[in-house]
Amino acid sequence: MWQKWGTVNEGLTMLKTIMIGRYLSIQGQFVRTTPSGLVVVKVGNKTFMGRPVQKRHAA
């Protein structure tokens, strides 16, 4: 399964995770970043806009 995923996309798809509200996160194909800093992702035929999830380093 993982090999098929990598073969189909060949590194052309970047996934991003965004937060919508306080508790809902969505992961999808990166579309663009708005001038206000929000990120737009596409899941299927729907697009969502939200705050990007920041990477955290282990303590």
PDB file as gemmi writes it, atoms N, CA and C in Angstrom:
CRYST1    1.000    1.000    1.000  90.00  90.00  90.00 P 1                      
ATOM      1  N   MET A   1       0.821  -1.195   0.000  1.00  0.00           N  
ATOM      2  CA  MET A   1       0.000   0.000   0.000  1.00  0.00           C  
ATOM      3  C   MET A   1       0.864   1.257   0.000  1.00  0.00           C  
ATOM      4  N   TRP A   2       1.858   1.339   0.890  1.00  0.00           N  
ATOM      5  CA  TRP A   2       2.689   2.544   0.963  1.00  0.00           C  
ATOM      6  C   TRP A   2       3.494   2.724  -0.311  1.00  0.00           C  
ATOM      7  N   GLN A   3       3.948   1.608  -0.864  1.00  0.00           N  
ATOM      8  CA  GLN A   3       4.731   1.715  -2.088  1.00  0.00           C  
ATOM      9  C   GLN A   3       3.854   2.242  -3.223  1.00  0.00           C  
ATOM     10  N   LYS A   4       2.618   1.759  -3.308  1.00  0.00           N  
ATOM     11  CA  LYS A   4       1.710   2.234  -4.345  1.00  0.00           C  
ATOM     12  C   LYS A   4       1.459   3.728  -4.193  1.00  0.00           C  
ATOM     13  N   TRP A   5       1.260   4.197  -2.955  1.00  0.00           N  
ATOM     14  CA  TRP A   5       1.013   5.620  -2.701  1.00  0.00           C  
ATOM     15  C   TRP A   5       2.169   6.465  -3.226  1.00  0.00           C  
ATOM     16  N   GLY A   6       3.385   6.042  -2.905  1.00  0.00           N  
ATOM     17  CA  GLY A   6       4.551   6.789  -3.358  1.00  0.00           C  
ATOM     18  C   GLY A   6       4.717   6.758  -4.872  1.00  0.00           C  
ATOM     19  N   THR A   7       4.381   5.633  -5.480  1.00  0.00           N  
ATOM     20  CA  THR A   7       4.525   5.492  -6.920  1.00  0.00           C  
ATOM     21  C   THR A   7       3.512   6.354  -7.663  1.00  0.00           C  
ATOM     22  N   VAL A   8       2.298   6.401  -7.160  1.00  0.00           N  
ATOM     23  CA  VAL A   8       1.247   7.176  -7.820  1.00  0.00           C  
ATOM     24  C   VAL A   8       1.562   8.664  -7.761  1.00  0.00           C  
ATOM     25  N   ASN A   9       1.951   9.159  -6.599  1.00  0.00           N  
ATOM     26  CA  ASN A   9       2.162  10.595  -6.424  1.00  0.00           C  
ATOM     27  C   ASN A   9       3.536  11.065  -6.876  1.00  0.00           C  
ATOM     28  N   GLU A  10       4.515  10.217  -6.813  1.00  0.00           N  
ATOM     29  CA  GLU A  10       5.876  10.534  -7.227  1.00  0.00           C  
ATOM     30  C   GLU A  10       6.377  11.852  -6.654  1.00  0.00           C  
ATOM     31  N   GLY A  11       5.986  12.153  -5.416  1.00  0.00           N  
ATOM     32  CA  GLY A  11       6.490  13.336  -4.745  1.00  0.00           C  
ATOM     33  C   GLY A  11       5.877  14.644  -5.201  1.00  0.00           C  
ATOM     34  N   LEU A  12       4.832  14.623  -5.999  1.00  0.00           N  
ATOM     35  CA  LEU A  12       4.249  15.853  -6.516  1.00  0.00           C  
ATOM     36  C   LEU A  12       3.167  16.430  -5.611  1.00  0.00           C  
ATOM     37  N   THR A  13       2.695  15.661  -4.624  1.00  0.00           N  
ATOM     38  CA  THR A  13       1.624  16.106  -3.747  1.00  0.00           C  
ATOM     39  C   THR A  13       2.186  16.421  -2.366  1.00  0.00           C  
ATOM     40  N   MET A  14       1.949  17.645  -1.884  1.00  0.00           N  
ATOM     41  CA  MET A  14       2.375  18.001  -0.544  1.00  0.00           C  
ATOM     42  C   MET A  14       1.140  18.036   0.349  1.00  0.00           C  
ATOM     43  N   LEU A  15       1.176  17.251   1.421  1.00  0.00           N  
ATOM     44  CA  LEU A  15       0.073  17.243   2.366  1.00  0.00           C  
ATOM     45  C   LEU A  15       0.337  18.257   3.464  1.00  0.00           C  
ATOM     46  N   LYS A  16      -0.704  18.951   3.866  1.00  0.00           N  
ATOM     47  CA  LYS A  16      -0.626  19.923   4.956  1.00  0.00           C  
ATOM     48  C   LYS A  16      -1.764  19.659   5.920  1.00  0.00           C  
ATOM     49  N   THR A  17      -1.519  19.958   7.183  1.00  0.00           N  
ATOM     50  CA  THR A  17      -2.554  19.850   8.205  1.00  0.00           C  
ATOM     51  C   THR A  17      -2.913  21.251   8.662  1.00  0.00           C  
ATOM     52  N   ILE A  18      -4.213  21.522   8.725  1.00  0.00           N  
ATOM     53  CA  ILE A  18      -4.693  22.832   9.173  1.00  0.00           C  
ATOM     54  C   ILE A  18      -5.665  22.638  10.324  1.00  0.00           C  
ATOM     55  N   MET A  19      -5.837  23.694  11.094  1.00  0.00           N  
ATOM     56  CA  MET A  19      -6.807  23.694  12.186  1.00  0.00           C  
ATOM     57  C   MET A  19      -7.966  24.593  11.801  1.00  0.00           C  
ATOM     58  N   ILE A  20      -9.171  24.063  11.976  1.00  0.00           N  
ATOM     59  CA  ILE A  20     -10.393  24.835  11.773  1.00  0.00           C  
ATOM     60  C   ILE A  20     -11.080  24.869  13.126  1.00  0.00           C  
ATOM     61  N   GLY A  21     -11.174  26.037  13.688  1.00  0.00           N  
ATOM     62  CA  GLY A  21     -11.696  26.135  15.049  1.00  0.00           C  
ATOM     63  C   GLY A  21     -10.642  25.686  16.044  1.00  0.00           C  
ATOM     64  N   ARG A  22     -11.094  25.220  17.203  1.00  0.00           N  
ATOM     65  CA  ARG A  22     -10.153  24.858  18.258  1.00  0.00           C  
ATOM     66  C   ARG A  22      -9.819  23.371  18.284  1.00  0.00           C  
ATOM     67  N   TYR A  23     -10.737  22.524  17.808  1.00  0.00           N  
ATOM     68  CA  TYR A  23     -10.558  21.086  17.968  1.00  0.00           C  
ATOM     69  C   TYR A  23     -10.557  20.290  16.668  1.00  0.00           C  
ATOM     70  N   LEU A  24     -10.854  20.906  15.550  1.00  0.00           N  
ATOM     71  CA  LEU A  24     -10.972  20.183  14.291  1.00  0.00           C  
ATOM     72  C   LEU A  24      -9.747  20.421  13.419  1.00  0.00           C  
ATOM     73  N   SER A  25      -9.071  19.326  13.058  1.00  0.00           N  
ATOM     74  CA  SER A  25      -7.929  19.434  12.146  1.00  0.00           C  
ATOM     75  C   SER A  25      -8.255  18.681  10.866  1.00  0.00           C  
ATOM     76  N   ILE A  26      -7.732  19.183   9.761  1.00  0.00           N  
ATOM     77  CA  ILE A  26      -7.962  18.585   8.450  1.00  0.00           C  
ATOM     78  C   ILE A  26      -6.619  18.456   7.756  1.00  0.00           C  
ATOM     79  N   GLN A  27      -6.387  17.281   7.161  1.00  0.00           N  
ATOM     80  CA  GLN A  27      -5.166  17.073   6.392  1.00  0.00           C  
ATOM     81  C   GLN A  27      -5.559  16.852   4.941  1.00  0.00           C  
ATOM     82  N   GLY A  28      -4.915  17.584   4.051  1.00  0.00           N  
ATOM     83  CA  GLY A  28      -5.246  17.459   2.636  1.00  0.00           C  
ATOM     84  C   GLY A  28      -4.128  17.974   1.753  1.00  0.00           C  
ATOM     85  N   GLN A  29      -4.395  17.984   0.468  1.00  0.00           N  
ATOM     86  CA  GLN A  29      -3.421  18.434  -0.522  1.00  0.00           C  
ATOM     87  C   GLN A  29      -3.293  19.952  -0.458  1.00  0.00           C  
ATOM     88  N   PHE A  30      -2.057  20.431  -0.325  1.00  0.00           N  
ATOM     89  CA  PHE A  30      -1.797  21.865  -0.247  1.00  0.00           C  
ATOM     90  C   PHE A  30      -2.201  22.546  -1.548  1.00  0.00           C  
ATOM     91  N   VAL A  31      -2.957  23.654  -1.419  1.00  0.00           N  
ATOM     92  CA  VAL A  31      -3.380  24.434  -2.584  1.00  0.00           C  
ATOM     93  C   VAL A  31      -2.624  25.755  -2.627  1.00  0.00           C  
ATOM     94  N   ARG A  32      -2.722  26.548  -1.547  1.00  0.00           N  
ATOM     95  CA  ARG A  32      -2.044  27.851  -1.524  1.00  0.00           C  
ATOM     96  C   ARG A  32      -2.053  28.408  -0.108  1.00  0.00           C  
ATOM     97  N   THR A  33      -1.296  29.468   0.077  1.00  0.00           N  
ATOM     98  CA  THR A  33      -1.304  30.233   1.319  1.00  0.00           C  
ATOM     99  C   THR A  33      -1.884  31.601   1.003  1.00  0.00           C  
ATOM    100  N   THR A  34      -2.822  32.062   1.821  1.00  0.00           N  
ATOM    101  CA  THR A  34      -3.448  33.366   1.593  1.00  0.00           C  
ATOM    102  C   THR A  34      -2.537  34.476   2.108  1.00  0.00           C  
ATOM    103  N   PRO A  35      -2.746  35.716   1.683  1.00  0.00           N  
ATOM    104  CA  PRO A  35      -1.939  36.836   2.178  1.00  0.00           C  
ATOM    105  C   PRO A  35      -2.027  37.006   3.702  1.00  0.00           C  
ATOM    106  N   SER A  36      -3.126  36.556   4.295  1.00  0.00           N  
ATOM    107  CA  SER A  36      -3.283  36.678   5.749  1.00  0.00           C  
ATOM    108  C   SER A  36      -2.607  35.539   6.511  1.00  0.00           C  
ATOM    109  N   GLY A  37      -1.997  34.578   5.798  1.00  0.00           N  
ATOM    110  CA  GLY A  37      -1.275  33.497   6.450  1.00  0.00           C  
ATOM    111  C   GLY A  37      -2.060  32.206   6.615  1.00  0.00           C  
ATOM    112  N   LEU A  38      -3.313  32.192   6.195  1.00  0.00           N  
ATOM    113  CA  LEU A  38      -4.099  30.964   6.263  1.00  0.00           C  
ATOM    114  C   LEU A  38      -3.695  30.033   5.122  1.00  0.00           C  
ATOM    115  N   VAL A  39      -3.891  28.731   5.340  1.00  0.00           N  
ATOM    116  CA  VAL A  39      -3.523  27.732   4.345  1.00  0.00           C  
ATOM    117  C   VAL A  39      -4.793  27.110   3.776  1.00  0.00           C  
ATOM    118  N   VAL A  40      -4.808  26.903   2.471  1.00  0.00           N  
ATOM    119  CA  VAL A  40      -5.937  26.263   1.794  1.00  0.00           C  
ATOM    120  C   VAL A  40      -5.502  24.861   1.388  1.00  0.00           C  
ATOM    121  N   VAL A  41      -6.309  23.847   1.758  1.00  0.00           N  
ATOM    122  CA  VAL A  41      -6.047  22.464   1.374  1.00  0.00           C  
ATOM    123  C   VAL A  41      -7.267  21.903   0.656  1.00  0.00           C  
ATOM    124  N   LYS A  42      -7.030  20.884  -0.157  1.00  0.00           N  
ATOM    125  CA  LYS A  42      -8.104  20.246  -0.914  1.00  0.00           C  
ATOM    126  C   LYS A  42      -8.221  18.799  -0.462  1.00  0.00           C  
ATOM    127  N   VAL A  43      -9.463  18.382  -0.165  1.00  0.00           N  
ATOM    128  CA  VAL A  43      -9.756  16.999   0.198  1.00  0.00           C  
ATOM    129  C   VAL A  43     -10.878  16.546  -0.729  1.00  0.00           C  
ATOM    130  N   GLY A  44     -10.560  15.661  -1.647  1.00  0.00           N  
ATOM    131  CA  GLY A  44     -11.552  15.263  -2.649  1.00  0.00           C  
ATOM    132  C   GLY A  44     -11.872  16.450  -3.536  1.00  0.00           C  
ATOM    133  N   ASN A  45     -13.161  16.804  -3.610  1.00  0.00           N  
ATOM    134  CA  ASN A  45     -13.538  17.967  -4.422  1.00  0.00           C  
ATOM    135  C   ASN A  45     -13.874  19.184  -3.565  1.00  0.00           C  
ATOM    136  N   LYS A  46     -13.552  19.129  -2.268  1.00  0.00           N  
ATOM    137  CA  LYS A  46     -13.815  20.255  -1.361  1.00  0.00           C  
ATOM    138  C   LYS A  46     -12.508  20.920  -0.956  1.00  0.00           C  
ATOM    139  N   THR A  47     -12.565  22.229  -0.731  1.00  0.00           N  
ATOM    140  CA  THR A  47     -11.402  22.956  -0.230  1.00  0.00           C  
ATOM    141  C   THR A  47     -11.730  23.534   1.135  1.00  0.00           C  
ATOM    142  N   PHE A  48     -10.708  23.590   1.985  1.00  0.00           N  
ATOM    143  CA  PHE A  48     -10.851  24.102   3.343  1.00  0.00           C  
ATOM    144  C   PHE A  48      -9.750  25.114   3.601  1.00  0.00           C  
ATOM    145  N   MET A  49     -10.054  26.128   4.414  1.00  0.00           N  
ATOM    146  CA  MET A  49      -9.076  27.145   4.766  1.00  0.00           C  
ATOM    147  C   MET A  49      -8.968  27.197   6.281  1.00  0.00           C  
ATOM    148  N   GLY A  50      -7.732  27.221   6.788  1.00  0.00           N  
ATOM    149  CA  GLY A  50      -7.542  27.272   8.229  1.00  0.00           C  
ATOM    150  C   GLY A  50      -6.120  27.651   8.593  1.00  0.00           C  
ATOM    151  N   ARG A  51      -5.852  27.639   9.895  1.00  0.00           N  
ATOM    152  CA  ARG A  51      -4.520  27.977  10.396  1.00  0.00           C  
ATOM    153  C   ARG A  51      -3.581  26.782  10.234  1.00  0.00           C  
ATOM    154  N   PRO A  52      -2.358  27.001   9.772  1.00  0.00           N  
ATOM    155  CA  PRO A  52      -1.421  25.883   9.644  1.00  0.00           C  
ATOM    156  C   PRO A  52      -1.027  25.343  11.015  1.00  0.00           C  
ATOM    157  N   VAL A  53      -0.851  24.033  11.100  1.00  0.00           N  
ATOM    158  CA  VAL A  53      -0.410  23.406  12.346  1.00  0.00           C  
ATOM    159  C   VAL A  53       1.099  23.562  12.428  1.00  0.00           C  
ATOM    160  N   GLN A  54       1.572  24.066  13.552  1.00  0.00           N  
ATOM    161  CA  GLN A  54       3.001  24.280  13.749  1.00  0.00           C  
ATOM    162  C   GLN A  54       3.673  22.985  14.173  1.00  0.00           C  
ATOM    163  N   LYS A  55       4.870  22.726  13.651  1.00  0.00           N  
ATOM    164  CA  LYS A  55       5.646  21.558  14.060  1.00  0.00           C  
ATOM    165  C   LYS A  55       6.173  21.797  15.465  1.00  0.00           C  
ATOM    166  N   ARG A  56       6.116  20.754  16.280  1.00  0.00           N  
ATOM    167  CA  ARG A  56       6.648  20.853  17.641  1.00  0.00           C  
ATOM    168  C   ARG A  56       7.805  19.889  17.796  1.00  0.00           C  
ATOM    169  N   HIS A  57       8.803  20.323  18.525  1.00  0.00           N  
ATOM    170  CA  HIS A  57       9.959  19.481  18.789  1.00  0.00           C  
ATOM    171  C   HIS A  57       9.784  18.820  20.147  1.00  0.00           C  
ATOM    172  N   ALA A  58      10.238  17.579  20.253  1.00  0.00           N  
ATOM    173  CA  ALA A  58      10.129  16.852  21.519  1.00  0.00           C  
ATOM    174  C   ALA A  58      10.975  17.541  22.585  1.00  0.00           C  
ATOM    175  N   ALA A  59      10.479  17.527  23.793  1.00  0.00           N  
ATOM    176  CA  ALA A  59      11.198  18.179  24.898  1.00  0.00           C  
ATOM    177  C   ALA A  59      12.272  17.286  25.457  1.00  0.00           C  
TER     178      ALA A  59                                                      
END                                                                             
